[in-house]
Structures are given as C-alpha cells and as structure tokens.
Amino acid sequence: MAHDDSQVTEKANTPSSGLAVSIDDAVQNPGLPPHRERITDKDPKADKAAERTVYTLFYLSVAASIWAVAAYMLFPIEDMEFTSIRNNNMYIGLGIAFALLAIGVGAIHWSKSIMSDKEYVEERHATRGSEETRAHVVKEFETANEESGFGRRKMIRNSLFAALAASILPGITLFRGLAPNDGKDPVALLKQTTWDEGVHLTRDPSGTRIKASDVTLGSAFHVIPETLLDVSHDDGFLNEKAKAMVLMVRMRPEQITEREERKDWSYDGIVAYSKVCTHVGCPVALYEQHTHHLLCPCHQSQFDVSDEAKVVFGPASRPLPQLPITVDDEGYLIAKSDFTEPVGPSFWEIH
C-alpha cells in the first residue's frame, strides 16, 4: 500500500495530473506603482527654478548657433592654411554641437521636471474612431498642452522656438562656402577651367603627357590639363584642379553611343568626362570596366560613360560634362576646347 500511495503522489505532481490553474489566477495585474511626486510638483520655487533652467539652456543654444556663424567669419577656411582649416572646423563644430546639445538637454529636463508625469493607461483599437472619439482626441491634445505648459509657459516656448530657428543658421551660413567668394558669378567661374584648345592631357599627379596608343581597352586615367602644372598653390592650384580634373577611359568605338554633334568629341574609343559629380561635387573616380559605369562614392550616383555619362542611378540630375579630345601630330591626346557647360553640382541651376 505504501508503494501504491507513492505512485499516486507522483502522478498528482506531474503536468498530466489534470490540475488546471487559470491565467488570471496565476498572473495578477500588479497595477500602476504608487505615484511619487517630484520636488517641482511640491515646491513652487523648485518648479520656477526648473523652468529657468530650461529656457536658459534654449537661449544658450541660440548663443551657440550665433557663435557658429561668427566662427565661420572669424576663421575663414578660404585662407587654405592648416591652422585656419583646423580652427574653422573646430569652432564651427563646437558651436553647432553645443547648440543641438543644449536643445536636447533642455527638452529632456523640461519633460522630466516640469511636464506632467502621472501614469495612465490608454486603450487602443485599430478602427477609426467616431466623431465623439475624435472630439475626445482634440480634448486630449488640449490637456497635453495644459500639462506640458507649452501654451502657458511662454518663456520656455519662445526660447525653444528661438533655439530651433537659430540652430538652422550655421547650416545656411556654411552653404556660402560652396560658392566662390570673389564677387564673381559662380556659374561663369564653373564654366571656365584651364582646359583650352590644344592643351595636352596629362596624368594626375605626375603631369606626364598621354599618347593615345598607351591607353589600353578598359583602362582609366586620372587626368589634369598640362597648363595646370604652371599654376602654383598660391595662385589657386587646388581650386583650378577641382574644376578641371577629368577621368578618361577607353572602350571599343562601337560600344559608344554618341549624338551626331558629339561624334568628334572622342578619339578611337577614348572619352574624357569631368570627375566632379553633378550632385554635390564629390570626385567621381570609381570605374566599373564591365558596365562602363562611373560611381560617385559619396551618394552612389552612377554614370554610363558609354552613353555620354548619363545618370543611371542615384540623386545626380544631369550627365557629367564631356571634354572634347583629339590627338596632336605626335599622337598625344589634347583637348579640342574647354567644357561646353559648367562643371559641378546642379543646384547652381546650370543645366
């Protein structure tokens, strides 16, 4: 009998014993924890101090944004000196970083110290609510406005608006650096490079002239105009190179699609295109031999050099400008003219 009782006991303790416990009995809803008031809920002086902290942070953000704009002018990057570039990047970056940080810290402090922190449960359903429900939602927004103090705490609201508006200014100011600052029309400057009729194509950076017979099928050459070799850094070598740099490739002539007016812009399957991406001006230097595509590494725009460098993918809005080329009496590649259109980004409205 003792043996039989043991078996019954073991069976009763197994999952198959037939004992059933409901989920409601096993897991009880603990409910919301007791609400603990913050010091700002109990002390009006603490509440006022927290409010001052928030709008002070927002106004510090405004000051930091203004500093970033001032740093752009105080440390001009156009000097092209190492210390100027370093200071320009450092001080503008610090200004923008602190401006955004102050907005973030101020917003978090506002939500944790001043806005209502009472817990509540909101039931949701997938269907569109009735008009009564929609009216209730509007009321909820009004309640949220009241609890956050957004409409009532004018100093916080106005300082936040000022901080957000000011945070945009450094970015807008930096756009100025994308255009030449010598008072000339940027489109005209981008349309004129050191390429000209009869200028030899040379390897970058060696400056060696290139014979057409040395350009093999599928090869790609980074090219600069020979006239650029006489330009010193003090006279703007980097600026001129940025406009005149070219990528030259060779394909079979039958692989090239050309309009009738461009039939003589290439030479025996050799074509030359500007390396300046027409999206935002990054150097397009990655050539895929099998597809004849040029890839811009910045934003993945792709250009088909077998079809007048037309855009086949990415955000660029127009083809790369083509440099008309031919050869001289000795077989060296030369330019037939400058680019016939401005190089560079299309946001100058140059296409």
Secondary structure, DSSP 8 states (H G I E B T S, - for coil): -HHHHHHHHHHHTSGGG-----HHHHS-----------HHHH-HHHHHHHHHHHHHHHHHHHHHHHHHHHHHHHS-GGG--HHHHHHHHHHHHHHHHHHHHHHHHHHHHHHHHTS----------SS---HHHHHHHHHHHHHHHHHHTTTT-HHHHHHHHHHHHHHHHHHHHHGGGGS--SSS-HHHHHH--S--TT-BEEETTT--B-BGGG--TT-EEEEEEGGGGG--TTTTHHHHHHHH-EEEEE--GGG----GGGTTSSBTTEEEEE-B-TTT--B--EEETTTTEEE-TTT--EEEGGGTTEEEESS--S---B--EEE-TTSBEEESSS-SS--S-GGGS--
